[in-house]
Amino acid sequence: MKRRVFLGTTGLSLALALAATTSAWAENAKLKIGFVGVTSGPAAAWGISNQRSMETRAAWLNELGGVKIGDTTYDVEIVPFDDQKDPKRAIAGMEKMAQDGIHYVVGPNVDDGAAAVRPVAEQNGIMYFPYAFPKELYAPPASNAILGMVANYQSGPAIYKYLMENKGVKKVAFIAGNESDPLSQRDSGSAAAKALGLEVVSDSVTYQMDTTDFTPVLLPVIQAAPDLLVLSGVSPANAPQLIRSARELGYTGLISTETAQDAAVLQEGAGDLANGFISVGGASTPELASDTMKEFVKRYTEKFGEYNDESNTKVYALEYIIETLKANPKAIDSVDEFKKTIDGFEAPNPFMVGDAKLKYVGTTSFGQKRQVSVPLVVNEFKDGKFETLFVAQVD
């Protein structure tokens, strides 16, 4: 009888222990962060690097026990939505985030999508971090969007000035896809080049986004004999095709873009012909990368089997959201509280060496702080990988 009671007590103790263990595992609340962006089609590399960066960092933070905001510890859950580079899909994605009660969203990745979701974000109390450049998204009276990277009208002048001073560039030509994003970037790039004193020999040639033969498109541009050919707003899928066509037509000058690119795609599509191609890179270099950044790259590569240099920038949005919420826990359910925190916000930057800080910038470009502070890293493609050309900062 006593033995039976002992076994029963032991079984009860075991059940209670298991219940306690289960409760411990389940005790963290969920902090849902959305992603609405392009993860399919020619521009897929932009959004894929976003989503993968968020998922890698979220898994790592959860592994460390979650993030403590106020008195509550949260596990971070990423809720993704592929907008297929379609503004209507982007709106549907943002509406889904609103229905799910999500207040913080990373994306969209292109101008049209970022502009399209603005009413939904503002009406539903959502702060979103687009990778899109229209100033009206970030300048008053707009206040719900925060630029997640360096804009082309910030990086373009820096690149042109560097090439003028170091490569003797005097004449520049622009070519753009016939869509609002690349056309807008072409116009601002051309204006910046002229302001610097460069001679713009061509800035009116465009191509359809489904073009497969770029020879007739590029021929008149190359005949203008520019020292620098700028591929305005070029997608990762079209970049190698344009580079290959330009080189096969005999163009020997410099080629650049203000959009981030994928080294693997360039190598596969253009090979050695892409050597010397200049683009905006991720916000880190071997010299700038902290141990945390190196560990992030390692985890990302192990998780997905490859790494995209652009993720050096894309890792930041989630970090800014979490650290700003830590600074003001009331912002968990109120973007108005989040906005109050932006101006004075500062936190250690875990991804850079030294005493680098996370802070919001953008006053010069937008009249208010609606941009994350990340280094402007400009890369040169060489033998299958990116090498740092120079690093600058944006206010």
Secondary structure, DSSP 8 states (H G I E B T S, - for coil): -HHHHHHHHHHHHHHHHHHHHHHHHH-SEEEEEEEEE--SSTTHHHHHHHHHHHHHHHHHHHHTT-EEETTEEEEEEEEEEE-TT-HHHHHHHHHHHHHTT--EEE---SHHHHHHTHHHHHHTT-EEE-----GGGTSTT--SB-B-S--HHHHHHHHHHHHHHHH---EEEEEEESSHHHHHHHHHHHHHHHHTT-EEEEEEEEE-TT-S--HHHHHHHHHT--SEEEEET--TTTHHHHHHHHHHTT--SEEEEEEE--HHHHHHHHGGGGTT-EEE--S--TTTB-HHHHHHHHHHHHHHSS--TTHHHHTHHHHHHHHHHHH-GGGGS-HHHHHHHHTT--EE-TTBSTT-EE-EE-HHHHSS--EE---EEEEEEETTEEEEEEEE---
